[in-house]
């Protein structure tokens, strides 16, 4: 079982609110739903009742204690690397024309008059 899935489940179980849990974790809401689906498939039981206001099922409440213990025993997540700010801006070169047809007018295009 992945620790990341367990961390997401613990935060969700503590807040019992999908958008707030996703905001706390810093992930999109769809990712939280997907993570919960994967965890439920791995466990084999429904952990959170999603009808109306979310609430833990009896299996979810029992699994929460195990998930908290596993998260506490795991090392903390590695900090995300921050990209250096600044840098040189590069001009867009565009596609241009193929070398074979350079110098020739584009087909079906009139020459510009002066």
N, CA, C and O atoms as a GROMACS GRO file, in nm:
protein
  456
    1UNK      N    1   0.083  -0.117   0.000
    1UNK     CA    2   0.000   0.000   0.000
    1UNK      C    3   0.088   0.124   0.000
    1UNK      O    4   0.186   0.131   0.075
    2UNK      N    5   0.055   0.220  -0.081
    2UNK     CA    6   0.136   0.341  -0.091
    2UNK      C    7   0.105   0.435   0.025
    2UNK      O    8  -0.010   0.453   0.064
    3UNK      N    9   0.211   0.494   0.079
    3UNK     CA   10   0.196   0.587   0.191
    3UNK      C   11   0.122   0.713   0.146
    3UNK      O   12   0.047   0.772   0.224
    4UNK      N   13   0.144   0.755   0.021
    4UNK     CA   14   0.076   0.874  -0.029
    4UNK      C   15  -0.076   0.856  -0.025
    4UNK      O   16  -0.149   0.949   0.012
    5UNK      N   17  -0.124   0.737  -0.062
    5UNK     CA   18  -0.269   0.711  -0.057
    5UNK      C   19  -0.318   0.714   0.087
    5UNK      O   20  -0.426   0.766   0.115
    6UNK      N   21  -0.239   0.658   0.178
    6UNK     CA   22  -0.280   0.658   0.319
    6UNK      C   23  -0.282   0.799   0.376
    6UNK      O   24  -0.371   0.833   0.454
    7UNK      N   25  -0.183   0.880   0.339
    7UNK     CA   26  -0.182   1.020   0.386
    7UNK      C   27  -0.306   1.094   0.339
    7UNK      O   28  -0.369   1.166   0.416
    8UNK      N   29  -0.341   1.074   0.213
    8UNK     CA   30  -0.461   1.140   0.158
    8UNK      C   31  -0.586   1.092   0.230
    8UNK      O   32  -0.677   1.171   0.258
    9UNK      N   33  -0.592   0.963   0.260
    9UNK     CA   34  -0.709   0.909   0.329
    9UNK      C   35  -0.719   0.965   0.471
    9UNK      O   36  -0.829   0.998   0.516
   10UNK      N   37  -0.607   0.976   0.540
   10UNK     CA   38  -0.610   1.028   0.678
   10UNK      C   39  -0.659   1.173   0.679
   10UNK      O   40  -0.742   1.209   0.763
   11UNK      N   41  -0.610   1.255   0.588
   11UNK     CA   42  -0.654   1.395   0.582
   11UNK      C   43  -0.802   1.402   0.549
   11UNK      O   44  -0.876   1.481   0.609
   12UNK      N   45  -0.847   1.320   0.455
   12UNK     CA   46  -0.989   1.318   0.419
   12UNK      C   47  -1.075   1.273   0.537
   12UNK      O   48  -1.180   1.331   0.563
   13UNK      N   49  -1.030   1.170   0.608
   13UNK     CA   50  -1.108   1.118   0.721
   13UNK      C   51  -1.114   1.219   0.835
   13UNK      O   52  -1.214   1.223   0.907
   14UNK      N   53  -1.011   1.299   0.851
   14UNK     CA   54  -1.012   1.399   0.958
   14UNK      C   55  -1.101   1.518   0.923
   14UNK      O   56  -1.166   1.573   1.012
   15UNK      N   57  -1.104   1.558   0.795
   15UNK     CA   58  -1.186   1.673   0.757
   15UNK      C   59  -1.328   1.634   0.718
   15UNK      O   60  -1.422   1.710   0.740
   16UNK      N   61  -1.343   1.514   0.661
   16UNK     CA   62  -1.473   1.467   0.609
   16UNK      C   63  -1.536   1.568   0.513
   16UNK      O   64  -1.657   1.590   0.512
   17UNK      N   65  -1.448   1.631   0.431
   17UNK     CA   66  -1.492   1.727   0.331
   17UNK      C   67  -1.393   1.720   0.215
   17UNK      O   68  -1.276   1.756   0.231
   18UNK      N   69  -1.439   1.674   0.100
   18UNK     CA   70  -1.348   1.648  -0.012
   18UNK      C   71  -1.275   1.773  -0.060
   18UNK      O   72  -1.153   1.768  -0.074
   19UNK      N   73  -1.345   1.885  -0.086
   19UNK     CA   74  -1.271   2.002  -0.135
   19UNK      C   75  -1.169   2.056  -0.034
   19UNK      O   76  -1.059   2.095  -0.073
   20UNK      N   77  -1.204   2.059   0.095
   20UNK     CA   78  -1.109   2.108   0.195
   20UNK      C   79  -0.988   2.015   0.207
   20UNK      O   80  -0.875   2.061   0.221
   21UNK      N   81  -1.012   1.885   0.200
   21UNK     CA   82  -0.903   1.789   0.209
   21UNK      C   83  -0.809   1.805   0.089
   21UNK      O   84  -0.687   1.800   0.105
   22UNK      N   85  -0.864   1.823  -0.030
   22UNK     CA   86  -0.782   1.842  -0.150
   22UNK      C   87  -0.701   1.970  -0.139
   22UNK      O   88  -0.585   1.975  -0.180
   23UNK      N   89  -0.762   2.074  -0.083
   23UNK     CA   90  -0.690   2.201  -0.067
   23UNK      C   91  -0.576   2.186   0.034
   23UNK      O   92  -0.467   2.238   0.013
   24UNK      N   93  -0.601   2.115   0.144
   24UNK     CA   94  -0.496   2.093   0.244
   24UNK      C   95  -0.380   2.014   0.186
   24UNK      O   96  -0.263   2.042   0.215
   25UNK      N   97  -0.412   1.916   0.103
   25UNK     CA   98  -0.308   1.832   0.044
   25UNK      C   99  -0.238   1.900  -0.073
   25UNK      O  100  -0.127   1.861  -0.111
   26UNK      N  101  -0.303   2.002  -0.130
   26UNK     CA  102  -0.245   2.071  -0.245
   26UNK      C  103  -0.254   1.991  -0.373
   26UNK      O  104  -0.166   1.997  -0.458
   27UNK      N  105  -0.364   1.915  -0.387
   27UNK     CA  106  -0.386   1.833  -0.507
   27UNK      C  107  -0.523   1.867  -0.565
   27UNK      O  108  -0.607   1.922  -0.494
   28UNK      N  109  -0.546   1.835  -0.692
   28UNK     CA  110  -0.679   1.856  -0.749
   28UNK      C  111  -0.782   1.763  -0.686
   28UNK      O  112  -0.748   1.655  -0.637
   29UNK      N  113  -0.904   1.805  -0.686
   29UNK     CA  114  -1.013   1.728  -0.627
   29UNK      C  115  -1.029   1.592  -0.696
   29UNK      O  116  -1.056   1.491  -0.630
   30UNK      N  117  -1.014   1.590  -0.828
   30UNK     CA  118  -1.026   1.464  -0.901
   30UNK      C  119  -0.920   1.363  -0.858
   30UNK      O  120  -0.946   1.243  -0.854
   31UNK      N  121  -0.800   1.410  -0.825
   31UNK     CA  122  -0.694   1.321  -0.779
   31UNK      C  123  -0.729   1.259  -0.645
   31UNK      O  124  -0.696   1.143  -0.618
   32UNK      N  125  -0.796   1.336  -0.560
   32UNK     CA  126  -0.837   1.283  -0.430
   32UNK      C  127  -0.941   1.173  -0.448
   32UNK      O  128  -0.934   1.070  -0.381
   33UNK      N  129  -1.036   1.195  -0.536
   33UNK     CA  130  -1.137   1.092  -0.564
   33UNK      C  131  -1.071   0.965  -0.620
   33UNK      O  132  -1.105   0.854  -0.580
   34UNK      N  133  -0.978   0.983  -0.712
   34UNK     CA  134  -0.908   0.869  -0.773
   34UNK      C  135  -0.828   0.794  -0.668
   34UNK      O  136  -0.826   0.670  -0.668
   35UNK      N  137  -0.761   0.868  -0.579
   35UNK     CA  138  -0.681   0.804  -0.474
   35UNK      C  139  -0.770   0.720  -0.382
   35UNK      O  140  -0.734   0.609  -0.344
   36UNK      N  141  -0.885   0.775  -0.349
   36UNK     CA  142  -0.977   0.702  -0.262
   36UNK      C  143  -1.030   0.577  -0.331
   36UNK      O  144  -1.045   0.472  -0.269
   37UNK      N  145  -1.060   0.589  -0.461
   37UNK     CA  146  -1.106   0.472  -0.537
   37UNK      C  147  -0.999   0.362  -0.540
   37UNK      O  148  -1.030   0.244  -0.523
   38UNK      N  149  -0.874   0.400  -0.560
   38UNK     CA  150  -0.764   0.302  -0.562
   38UNK      C  151  -0.749   0.236  -0.427
   38UNK      O  152  -0.730   0.115  -0.418
   39UNK      N  153  -0.757   0.315  -0.320
   39UNK     CA  154  -0.741   0.261  -0.186
   39UNK      C  155  -0.855   0.166  -0.152
   39UNK      O  156  -0.833   0.060  -0.093
   40UNK      N  157  -0.978   0.203  -0.190
   40UNK     CA  158  -1.093   0.116  -0.164
   40UNK      C  159  -1.083  -0.013  -0.244
   40UNK      O  160  -1.121  -0.120  -0.196
   41UNK      N  161  -1.031  -0.005  -0.366
   41UNK     CA  162  -1.013  -0.126  -0.447
   41UNK      C  163  -0.906  -0.216  -0.385
   41UNK      O  164  -0.919  -0.339  -0.387
   42UNK      N  165  -0.802  -0.156  -0.330
   42UNK     CA  166  -0.695  -0.234  -0.269
   42UNK      C  167  -0.741  -0.300  -0.139
   42UNK      O  168  -0.704  -0.414  -0.110
   43UNK      N  169  -0.822  -0.227  -0.060
   43UNK     CA  170  -0.872  -0.281   0.066
   43UNK      C  171  -0.984  -0.381   0.040
   43UNK      O  172  -0.995  -0.483   0.109
   44UNK      N  173  -1.067  -0.351  -0.059
   44UNK     CA  174  -1.177  -0.441  -0.092
   44UNK      C  175  -1.309  -0.402  -0.026
   44UNK      O  176  -1.406  -0.476  -0.036
   45UNK      N  177  -1.313  -0.288   0.040
   45UNK     CA  178  -1.435  -0.240   0.105
   45UNK      C  179  -1.448  -0.090   0.083
   45UNK      O  180  -1.350  -0.021   0.055
   46UNK      N  181  -1.572  -0.041   0.096
   46UNK     CA  182  -1.596   0.102   0.089
   46UNK      C  183  -1.552   0.166   0.220
   46UNK      O  184  -1.593   0.122   0.328
   47UNK      N  185  -1.468   0.269   0.212
   47UNK     CA  186  -1.416   0.334   0.332
   47UNK      C  187  -1.494   0.459   0.367
   47UNK      O  188  -1.510   0.491   0.485
   48UNK      N  189  -1.543   0.531   0.266
   48UNK     CA  190  -1.615   0.656   0.288
   48UNK      C  191  -1.748   0.649   0.216
   48UNK      O  192  -1.754   0.616   0.097
   49UNK      N  193  -1.856   0.679   0.289
   49UNK     CA  194  -1.988   0.686   0.228
   49UNK      C  195  -2.002   0.824   0.167
   49UNK      O  196  -1.997   0.924   0.238
   50UNK      N  197  -2.018   0.831   0.036
   50UNK     CA  198  -2.015   0.959  -0.035
   50UNK      C  199  -2.154   1.019  -0.057
   50UNK      O  200  -2.165   1.128  -0.112
   51UNK      N  201  -2.259   0.952  -0.016
   51UNK     CA  202  -2.394   1.003  -0.037
   51UNK      C  203  -2.422   1.113   0.064
   51UNK      O  204  -2.405   1.093   0.184
   52UNK      N  205  -2.465   1.228   0.016
   52UNK     CA  206  -2.490   1.342   0.105
   52UNK      C  207  -2.359   1.393   0.161
   52UNK      O  208  -2.264   1.417   0.087
   53UNK      N  209  -2.355   1.410   0.292
   53UNK     CA  210  -2.229   1.452   0.354
   53UNK      C  211  -2.141   1.330   0.372
   53UNK      O  212  -2.189   1.225   0.416
   54UNK      N  213  -2.013   1.340   0.338
   54UNK     CA  214  -1.924   1.223   0.351
   54UNK      C  215  -1.908   1.180   0.496
   54UNK      O  216  -1.895   1.264   0.586
   55UNK      N  217  -1.910   1.051   0.519
   55UNK     CA  218  -1.886   0.997   0.653
   55UNK      C  219  -1.818   0.861   0.638
   55UNK      O  220  -1.836   0.793   0.537
   56UNK      N  221  -1.741   0.824   0.740
   56UNK     CA  222  -1.668   0.698   0.735
   56UNK      C  223  -1.762   0.582   0.759
   56UNK      O  224  -1.855   0.590   0.839
   57UNK      N  225  -1.737   0.474   0.689
   57UNK     CA  226  -1.809   0.350   0.716
   57UNK      C  227  -1.743   0.283   0.836
   57UNK      O  228  -1.640   0.330   0.884
   58UNK      N  229  -1.800   0.175   0.885
   58UNK     CA  230  -1.741   0.105   0.999
   58UNK      C  231  -1.603   0.050   0.962
   58UNK      O  232  -1.510   0.053   1.043
   59UNK      N  233  -1.589  -0.001   0.840
   59UNK     CA  234  -1.459  -0.050   0.793
   59UNK      C  235  -1.362   0.067   0.780
   59UNK      O  236  -1.244   0.054   0.810
   60UNK      N  237  -1.412   0.181   0.734
   60UNK     CA  238  -1.327   0.300   0.719
   60UNK      C  239  -1.275   0.350   0.852
   60UNK      O  240  -1.161   0.394   0.861
   61UNK      N  241  -1.358   0.343   0.956
   61UNK     CA  242  -1.314   0.387   1.089
   61UNK      C  243  -1.207   0.294   1.144
   61UNK      O  244  -1.111   0.341   1.206
   62UNK      N  245  -1.222   0.164   1.123
   62UNK     CA  246  -1.119   0.069   1.168
   62UNK      C  247  -0.990   0.086   1.087
   62UNK      O  248  -0.880   0.079   1.143
   63UNK      N  249  -1.004   0.110   0.958
   63UNK     CA  250  -0.887   0.127   0.873
   63UNK      C  251  -0.813   0.257   0.904
   63UNK      O  252  -0.692   0.265   0.883
   64UNK      N  253  -0.885   0.358   0.954
   64UNK     CA  254  -0.823   0.487   0.985
   64UNK      C  255  -0.715   0.472   1.092
   64UNK      O  256  -0.610   0.535   1.082
   65UNK      N  257  -0.739   0.389   1.193
   65UNK     CA  258  -0.638   0.371   1.298
   65UNK      C  259  -0.512   0.306   1.240
   65UNK      O  260  -0.400   0.345   1.276
   66UNK      N  261  -0.529   0.209   1.152
   66UNK     CA  262  -0.414   0.145   1.089
   66UNK      C  263  -0.341   0.243   0.996
   66UNK      O  264  -0.218   0.244   0.991
   67UNK      N  265  -0.417   0.324   0.924
   67UNK     CA  266  -0.358   0.421   0.832
   67UNK      C  267  -0.278   0.526   0.909
   67UNK      O  268  -0.169   0.564   0.867
   68UNK      N  269  -0.332   0.574   1.020
   68UNK     CA  270  -0.260   0.673   1.101
   68UNK      C  271  -0.128   0.615   1.152
   68UNK      O  272  -0.026   0.683   1.152
   69UNK      N  273  -0.131   0.489   1.197
   69UNK     CA  274  -0.009   0.425   1.247
   69UNK      C  275   0.094   0.410   1.136
   69UNK      O  276   0.213   0.433   1.158
   70UNK      N  277   0.050   0.372   1.016
   70UNK     CA  278   0.142   0.355   0.904
   70UNK      C  279   0.202   0.489   0.860
   70UNK      O  280   0.320   0.497   0.826
   71UNK      N  281   0.120   0.594   0.861
   71UNK     CA  282   0.168   0.727   0.822
   71UNK      C  283   0.267   0.780   0.926
   71UNK      O  284   0.367   0.841   0.890
   72UNK      N  285   0.239   0.756   1.054
   72UNK     CA  286   0.328   0.802   1.160
   72UNK      C  287   0.463   0.729   1.154
   72UNK      O  288   0.566   0.789   1.184
   73UNK      N  289   0.463   0.601   1.117
   73UNK     CA  290   0.586   0.524   1.111
   73UNK      C  291   0.668   0.554   0.985
   73UNK      O  292   0.788   0.528   0.983
   74UNK      N  293   0.606   0.608   0.883
   74UNK     CA  294   0.674   0.634   0.756
   74UNK      C  295   0.758   0.762   0.767
   74UNK      O  296   0.726   0.850   0.846
   75UNK      N  297   0.865   0.771   0.689
   75UNK     CA  298   0.944   0.895   0.689
   75UNK      C  299   0.863   1.008   0.627
   75UNK      O  300   0.774   0.983   0.546
   76UNK      N  301   0.893   1.132   0.663
   76UNK     CA  302   0.819   1.245   0.606
   76UNK      C  303   0.845   1.256   0.456
   76UNK      O  304   0.950   1.214   0.408
   77UNK      N  305   0.748   1.311   0.382
   77UNK     CA  306   0.767   1.322   0.237
   77UNK      C  307   0.882   1.417   0.204
   77UNK      O  308   0.906   1.513   0.277
   78UNK      N  309   0.951   1.390   0.097
   78UNK     CA  310   1.061   1.475   0.054
   78UNK      C  311   1.007   1.609   0.007
   78UNK      O  312   0.902   1.614  -0.058
   79UNK      N  313   1.077   1.718   0.039
   79UNK     CA  314   1.028   1.848  -0.007
   79UNK      C  315   1.039   1.860  -0.158
   79UNK      O  316   1.130   1.806  -0.220
   80UNK      N  317   0.944   1.931  -0.215
   80UNK     CA  318   0.943   1.948  -0.360
   80UNK      C  319   1.052   2.049  -0.399
   80UNK      O  320   1.070   2.150  -0.332
   81UNK      N  321   1.122   2.019  -0.507
   81UNK     CA  322   1.227   2.109  -0.555
   81UNK      C  323   1.163   2.230  -0.620
   81UNK      O  324   1.068   2.219  -0.697
   82UNK      N  325   1.216   2.348  -0.587
   82UNK     CA  326   1.165   2.472  -0.643
   82UNK      C  327   1.251   2.510  -0.762
   82UNK      O  328   1.374   2.514  -0.751
   83UNK      N  329   1.188   2.539  -0.873
   83UNK     CA  330   1.262   2.579  -0.992
   83UNK      C  331   1.320   2.718  -0.972
   83UNK      O  332   1.254   2.804  -0.913
   84UNK      N  333   1.441   2.742  -1.019
   84UNK     CA  334   1.500   2.875  -1.003
   84UNK      C  335   1.422   2.979  -1.082
   84UNK      O  336   1.377   2.953  -1.194
   85UNK      N  337   1.406   3.094  -1.024
   85UNK     CA  338   1.330   3.201  -1.088
   85UNK      C  339   1.419   3.274  -1.188
   85UNK      O  340   1.542   3.270  -1.179
   86UNK      N  341   1.357   3.341  -1.281
   86UNK     CA  342   1.432   3.422  -1.376
   86UNK      C  343   1.478   3.340  -1.494
   86UNK      O  344   1.422   3.235  -1.525
   87UNK      N  345   1.580   3.388  -1.558
   87UNK     CA  346   1.632   3.319  -1.675
   87UNK      C  347   1.614   3.404  -1.798
   87UNK      O  348   1.546   3.507  -1.795
   88UNK      N  349   1.675   3.362  -1.906
   88UNK     CA  350   1.670   3.438  -2.029
   88UNK      C  351   1.546   3.398  -2.109
   88UNK      O  352   1.520   3.280  -2.130
   89UNK      N  353   1.473   3.497  -2.154
   89UNK     CA  354   1.355   3.471  -2.236
   89UNK      C  355   1.400   3.437  -2.378
   89UNK      O  356   1.490   3.501  -2.431
   90UNK      N  357   1.338   3.339  -2.437
   90UNK     CA  358   1.373   3.298  -2.572
   90UNK      C  359   1.261   3.338  -2.667
   90UNK      O  360   1.143   3.323  -2.636
   91UNK      N  361   1.300   3.386  -2.782
   91UNK     CA  362   1.202   3.426  -2.882
   91UNK      C  363   1.146   3.302  -2.951
   91UNK      O  364   1.216   3.203  -2.972
   92UNK      N  365   1.020   3.309  -2.985
   92UNK     CA  366   0.957   3.200  -3.057
   92UNK      C  367   0.999   3.208  -3.202
   92UNK      O  368   0.985   3.312  -3.266
   93UNK      N  369   1.049   3.098  -3.254
   93UNK     CA  370   1.098   3.100  -3.392
   93UNK      C  371   0.988   3.069  -3.492
   93UNK      O  372   1.001   3.103  -3.610
   94UNK      N  373   0.882   3.006  -3.449
   94UNK     CA  374   0.775   2.974  -3.541
   94UNK      C  375   0.814   2.861  -3.634
   94UNK      O  376   0.927   2.811  -3.627
   95UNK      N  377   0.724   2.821  -3.722
   95UNK     CA  378   0.752   2.708  -3.810
   95UNK      C  379   0.831   2.752  -3.932
   95UNK      O  380   0.922   2.680  -3.975
   96UNK      N  381   0.799   2.865  -3.989
   96UNK     CA  382   0.869   2.907  -4.110
   96UNK      C  383   0.831   2.822  -4.229
   96UNK      O  384   0.734   2.746  -4.224
   97UNK      N  385   0.907   2.834  -4.336
   97UNK     CA  386   0.879   2.756  -4.457
   97UNK      C  387   0.989   2.654  -4.477
   97UNK      O  388   1.102   2.673  -4.433
   98UNK      N  389   0.955   2.549  -4.544
   98UNK     CA  390   1.052   2.443  -4.572
   98UNK      C  391   1.162   2.500  -4.662
   98UNK      O  392   1.133   2.586  -4.744
   99UNK      N  393   1.286   2.453  -4.649
   99UNK     CA  394   1.397   2.508  -4.728
   99UNK      C  395   1.380   2.491  -4.878
   99UNK      O  396   1.435   2.569  -4.956
  100UNK      N  397   1.304   2.391  -4.920
  100UNK     CA  398   1.289   2.365  -5.064
  100UNK      C  399   1.211   2.478  -5.130
  100UNK      O  400   1.239   2.512  -5.246
  101UNK      N  401   1.115   2.537  -5.062
  101UNK     CA  402   1.029   2.635  -5.126
  101UNK      C  403   1.063   2.778  -5.086
  101UNK      O  404   0.987   2.870  -5.115
  102UNK      N  405   1.177   2.800  -5.020
  102UNK     CA  406   1.213   2.937  -4.984
  102UNK      C  407   1.238   3.017  -5.110
  102UNK      O  408   1.299   2.968  -5.206
  103UNK      N  409   1.190   3.136  -5.110
  103UNK     CA  410   1.207   3.222  -5.225
  103UNK      C  411   1.097   3.210  -5.327
  103UNK      O  412   1.083   3.296  -5.413
  104UNK      N  413   1.018   3.106  -5.319
  104UNK     CA  414   0.907   3.089  -5.412
  104UNK      C  415   0.779   3.139  -5.344
  104UNK      O  416   0.765   3.124  -5.223
  105UNK      N  417   0.688   3.196  -5.420
  105UNK     CA  418   0.563   3.243  -5.358
  105UNK      C  419   0.478   3.125  -5.313
  105UNK      O  420   0.484   3.016  -5.370
  106UNK      N  421   0.398   3.149  -5.210
  106UNK     CA  422   0.308   3.045  -5.162
  106UNK      C  423   0.201   3.021  -5.268
  106UNK      O  424   0.156   3.116  -5.332
  107UNK      N  425   0.161   2.897  -5.286
  107UNK     CA  426   0.058   2.869  -5.386
  107UNK      C  427  -0.075   2.934  -5.347
  107UNK      O  428  -0.107   2.944  -5.229
  108UNK      N  429  -0.149   2.977  -5.444
  108UNK     CA  430  -0.281   3.039  -5.428
  108UNK      C  431  -0.275   3.169  -5.349
  108UNK      O  432  -0.372   3.206  -5.284
  109UNK      N  433  -0.162   3.237  -5.353
  109UNK     CA  434  -0.151   3.364  -5.283
  109UNK      C  435  -0.101   3.468  -5.383
  109UNK      O  436  -0.002   3.446  -5.452
  110UNK      N  437  -0.169   3.580  -5.389
  110UNK     CA  438  -0.131   3.685  -5.480
  110UNK      C  439  -0.013   3.760  -5.422
  110UNK      O  440   0.002   3.773  -5.301
  111UNK      N  441   0.071   3.810  -5.512
  111UNK     CA  442   0.182   3.893  -5.466
  111UNK      C  443   0.129   4.026  -5.418
  111UNK      O  444   0.030   4.079  -5.469
  112UNK      N  445   0.198   4.079  -5.320
  112UNK     CA  446   0.156   4.208  -5.265
  112UNK      C  447   0.203   4.318  -5.360
  112UNK      O  448   0.320   4.324  -5.396
  113UNK      N  449   0.110   4.402  -5.400
  113UNK     CA  450   0.145   4.514  -5.487
  113UNK      C  451   0.202   4.629  -5.407
  113UNK      O  452   0.186   4.636  -5.285
  114UNK      N  453   0.269   4.720  -5.478
  114UNK     CA  454   0.328   4.835  -5.407
  114UNK      C  455   0.242   4.956  -5.418
  114UNK      O  456   0.277   5.061  -5.364
   0.00000   0.00000   0.00000
